[in-house]
Structure formats: structure tokens, C-alpha cells
Amino acid sequence: MASGIVALVATGLAIALLIFGKRGRLLTLTSVIAGLAVVPFAAPYVVAGVRSADSATFDGAATLIAVVATAWVVFELKDGGTRSLTPWLALLVPCLWLAASGPFIGIYEFVQGGLDSAEQFTTEFDVNDY
């Protein structure tokens, strides 16, 4: 609940800063926080897209794009975040991180499937059967 409130405040502050034409570190930082607020809602669609584009080329390109976008935002935070593209890129960076995690999504699903199988085995296990 508290993280949702922080995300709403950051989103409102970012919108207010954009309306008044302000640029800088605060706008970039609030845009990243607002982007983190969007990730739980966008995650099913991004993960579905990552699953459908299951290839090494896509994983490499998504990782490269996420690294470049993250580096851009970090350098803009250092520089003052004055470029007009920076807040929009900062808003997208958390979703790009999620898209770049393609290989890790496959590993997570494999481990999750194993855990589900183990849980099913333990719930059906009865000592009296042996």
C-alpha cells in the first residue's frame, strides 16, 4: 500500500513538473519511480512478448537497449537531466529491464515448475503408503 502511494505521488509530481516545463534531476527521478509503478501492470504483457520472441537475438537486443537506456538515465542524473527525452526514457527504463530479463524468465519458470512439482509430491505423500 505504501509503495503504491509513493508511486502515485511520484507520478503526480512528474506530471506537474512536465506541465510547468521544469527539467532536471527531480523530474528524471520521479519518472523512474513512476515507471516502477507501471511495471506490475505491464509485466504480464511484457513477459508474454518476451516468451513469444524467444530467441537469442531478441534477448541480446533487449539487454543492449536496457543497458543503453539505463546508462543514459544515469548520466543524465549526473549531468542534471536537462534533455527533453530523458523523463520519457526514465519512465520506460523499468519496463526495459523487465524485457531484458528474457533468459531469466525461462529459468524462473523452470524453477517454479520444479517447486510446484515438489509441493504436489509432498501434499500427496502419505507415510502409511510405504
KANORJO-V44551 format. One record per helix or strand. SS is the DSSP state (~ for helix, > for strand). FROM is the first residue (numbers start at 1). LEN is the number of residues. Records with the same first field share a line. If there is no record, write none. Layout:
# KANORJO-V44551
SS->FROM-LEN + FROM-LEN
This chain:
# KANORJO-V44551
~->2-18 + 25-28 + 56-24 + 86-15 + 102-23 + 127-3
